[in-house]
Amino acid sequence: MRFSLVPPGPTPGTDERRAGPRAAAYATMTRVALTDSPTGLPSPYAVFGRTEWARLSESHPMNLTGDDLTRLRGLGEPVDLDEVESVYLPLSRLLYFYVEATHGLRLATSEFLGERPTRVPFVVGVAGSVAVGKSTTARILRELMLRWPHTPRVELVTTDGFLYPNKVLEERGLLQRKGFPESYDRRALLKFVADVKSGELAVEARQYSHLTYDVLPATVTIRKPDVLIVEGLNVLQPPTVRSDGTNTGSISDFFDFSVYVDADLEDIRRWYVERFLRLRQTAFADPKSYFHRYAALSDAQARATATDIWTRINEPNLIENIEPTKGRATLVLAKGSDHSVETIKLRKL
């Protein structure tokens, strides 16, 4: 896939009426007081309200349909075409510029070094809590990217497939900590992303079944994508230091751009419980489902069960491991209590 560099947008300070909506939004951005850092230092993020962010699409055509969105939307998530147009379309446009600029930089670097240029996949990470909507975000972004000029090859892989099998988790006493960083085969995940990033012709990605709640023996082949989206709870985890002093490495080291889907903890808890109740009539109703025993629960029993699972597993994981990685993201999508994106934070270049 060939990308050409795009001329930069209007310089900050240009008259907003002449420079168009992108400059107007940028001017709004630069006027925001960015002091939300816990250290008291200026925040590394520029903050946009949804209206200001929507202007950045610059009347870019919306080519996603209601049927497309129904297919992409997660269970119980109210994302609509208006949100796609005002939030995800500008983000897709920004990513397009990032991909082009990154490609141009690599060409320039290859020329400087006297090397033959090679195509390197652009890797996007999408992180966030259980039930916050990160999977829907990743699917919508992929669908919008597939509609870019030159129809790039865009692949989406979730880190669920790189969980250890249930048998291994049971042996290690980790089944009740499924989703925590230690429940993943980190080395296999790192190797997968590194192989894709290095341009391997074909790389096998493990798959996961939410029906059986376990890793599948089958794999899917990823063949030199132009863009790879890696979605998961812990994709922004920093590297850790082993007992011998060596570094474990981090898959975020291979990311060119990353998105964190954020919301208040109590809102996420409520969305998790509501989704659990809906699953009784859908996935849990399947006799093959690992959670089929929950299908016959009453509303009160289901709420109690979901709240217990959330309190014991998902909330501690969010507080201890997931939320602390938010500051490593390139962009943060902050949702309100109605599950819609209200604020966008973009790391300043």
N, C-alpha and C positions, 0 to 999 in steps of 0.2 A: 504494500500500500504506500503510495507516495503522498506526502504532505508538503504543501508549500507554505512558507512563512507569510503571515498576514501583517500588514502595517499596523502599528500600535494605535490604540484609540486616542481620543482627544487628551491633550495634556491637562492635568488638574489645574483649575483656575480659568480655563477657557470659558467664555460666556456660555451658560447652560442653555440658553435659548438657541444659540447657533450650533453648539456641539452635539445636541441631541440628548436622548434619554440616558445613554450610558454615562456621559459626563455629568449629567444632573444627579444621577445616583451616586457617582463617585464623589461629587462635591458634598452630597449629604453624608456619605460615609466619612469623609475627612473632618466633618464638623462634630462627629460623635466623640464624646469623652470616653476614652478607652482606658479605664482604670479599674477593671474588674479582676485584676490579677490578685491572688491571695497574698503575694509578696508586697503589694502596695505599689509595685512598679507598673508602668503603662502596659496594658494588655497587648500581646502580639497579634490580636485579632481586630479586624475592622468589622463593625456590626451594622447589619442591614435590617430594617423592618421589611416585612413581606412586600409592601407596596413599592418601596425603593428597589428591592431586588428584582421585582417583576419587570421594571423598566429596562433592565439589562438585556432582555430578549430582543430588544430593538425590532419589534414586529416580525421576529423570525416565525415562519409558518408552523403552526401546530398540526402535526400529522399523525397524532395518536387518536384512535377512535374510542368510543365507549365500550365496544366489544373488546378491544385490546386491553383496556384498563380492567375490565371484569376478569380477564384471564390472568392479569398480573397482580391484582390486588390480593392481599392476605386476608384471612378469615376475620371478619368483623372490623376491618379497617375502612374508614369512610373517605379515603382519598378520592377526589373527583377530578374531572378534566380541568376545572379551574385551577386547582392546586398544581396539577402537572404543568399547566401553562405558565403559572406565576412563579413556581419554585423550581421544578425539575428541568424545564426547558432552558431557563437561563443557566442552570448548572451544567447542562449538556453542552451549551454553547461555550461556557468557560472551559470545560474539559477539552473541547475541540481545539481551542486556542493553545491550551497546555500541551496537547499532543503534537500540534504543529511546531510549536516553539522548541519542544524537547527534541523532536526529530531534526530540526534545523541546527540545534546546538551539537547534536551528535555528528551531523555531517561536517560541521565546522571543525570539531575536534579531530575527526578522522583525517580531514585535509591537513590540519596542523601537524599531526603526527605522521603524515605520509602513509596512512593505512587505507586499505580498501574499506569503504563504509559498509556496514551490515545493518539489517533491520532488527531493531530490538523492540519487543513488545512493551507497550505502555501499561503499567500495572496500577490498578486502583484498589484500595482497601476500603471496605465498608464495615464499620463496627457499631456496637450498641448492645443494649440489654435484650434479654428475652422479652418478646411481646411489644417492643418499642416500634417495630416496623422496618427494621433494617433490611430484611429480605425483600420486602416490597420495594424499598428504595433502590436496592441493587437491580431488581428485575426491570423497574421503570427506566433506570439509567441505561441498562443494556439495550432496551428496546429503542430508546431515543438515539443511542450511538449507532445502532444498526441502520438508522435512517440518515446518517451523515453522508456528505458527498463521498464518492468513491466506494460506498458500501463496504466499510471495513468489516473484518472478521472479529467479532467480539464474543469472548467466552466468559461464562460466569461459573465460578466454583465456590462451594461453601466448605468451610472448615469442618463441618460435621463429619464428613467422610474420613477425616484424619483423627477422629476420636479412637481410642483403643477399643477393641471389641468388648462387649459386655463380659465375656468370660475372663478376659485379662483384667478388667476393672474389678470384677468380683475377687479374683485372686489377690489383687493388690489392696483390697478394701477401699476402693475408690468409686463404687457404683453410686453411692449417695453424694458424690462430689462430681458427677458427670457435668461437664461444661466448665469446670474450674481448669486453670491452665495445666495442672498436672495430669488431667485426664486425656490430654492430646498426645499423639505421637509427634512431638515437636520436630524431631529430626527428619521424619518423613515429609512433613509439611514444608519445612525449610528447603529440603532437597527438591521437592516438586516446584516450588516457586523459583528457586535458583535455576533449575533446568529450563523452565519456560523462559525466564528472563535472559538466559544465555543463548537462546535461539535453537534449542534442541528441536529436531523435526517433529517428534511425537513424544508426548509425556503422558503417563497414565495418572489419572486422578481417582482417588478412592471415592466411593459413593456411600450414602447413608439412607436408611429407610426409616421414616418417621412412623411407619406402620408397625414395624417390628422393633423399633427403638434400638437398632443395632447397625453396625457397619455391614455392608453387602460384600460378597466375594467378588462381584463384578466391578470393573473399573470403566471409566470413560476416557477416551483418548483426546488430548488437547493438541492440536496441530498448528503450531506457529501462529497464534492469533496476533492481530494488530493491537488489540486491547484485551487484557485479562482483568476481570473483576474478582477479587477475593473477599468473600463476605463471611463474617463470623464474630463471635463474642469477643475473642481475645486477639484479634489480628493486629492491634496496636500495642501489644505487650512489649515492653523493653527487654533487651537481653538480660540474662542473669549470669552470675559468676559461679562457676563450679567450685568444688572444694579444692581442686588443684590450681585454681586461679585463672583458668581459661574461660573464655566467653562463650555462651551458648548460641549467640546469634539471634536475630529477630527477623521475622518475615517482613516487618515494616521497613527494614533496610532496603528492601527491593521495591518499595512503593514509590511511584512518581506523584501520586495524589492520594489523599485519604479523606474519608467522610465519617463523621461520628454522628449518629442519630441520638438525640438527647431529649429528655423529658424529666419532669419531677418524679421522684421515686413513688409517691403515692398514686400518681396517675398511671405509672407503669404497672404497679401492683393491681390496680383496678382493672386495667386492660387485660392483664394476665388471667385474673379470675373470670372476667366476662368471656374471654376466649375459651377457657376451660369448660365453662357451661355450654357453649355452642358446640364444642367438640363431642359432647355426648351424643348429639344427633348426627354427627358426620363421621370423623375418623374413628372415634371410640366405638361406634356402633358396629364396625366391621369385626366379625369374630376372630379375624387374624391379628387384630390390633393388640399390641402389648398392653394397652390400657383399656381393653374391652371390659374389664371388671368395673370400670367407672361409669359405663354407659347407663346403668340402671339406677344410679344415685339420684336422690331427690335434689331439688335446688339447694336446700339447706345443707345437705350432706356434701354436695359438689362444691359449694362455696367454702365449707370448712376444710375439705380435702385440698382444694386449690390454694387456700390461704396457708395451710400447713406446709405444702411443698414450696410455696413462694418464700415463706419465712425461714425455712430450714436450708434451702438450697439457692434459690435465685437471688434473693435479696442480699445475702452475705457475699455472693459472687460479684454482684453489681457493685457493692460498696467497697469490697477489698481489691477487686481485680479489674473490673471493666471501667467504671466511672473515672478512676485515677488516670486512665490512658487518654481521656478526652482531649487534654492539652497537647497531645502529640498529633492530632488530626490537622489536615490542611483546612478543612471546612467542617463546621458544626451546624447541623440542622436541629434547631430547638423547637420542640412541639409544645402546644398548649394542651389543656385538659380535654379538648375535643378531638385530639389525635392529629390535628392539622399543624403544619409548620408555621410558626409565628415569626421567628427570628433566624437569620442566617449570619454566621460568623465566619469570615474568611481570613485566614492567616495572611498578614501583610508580607509582601515579597521583599 
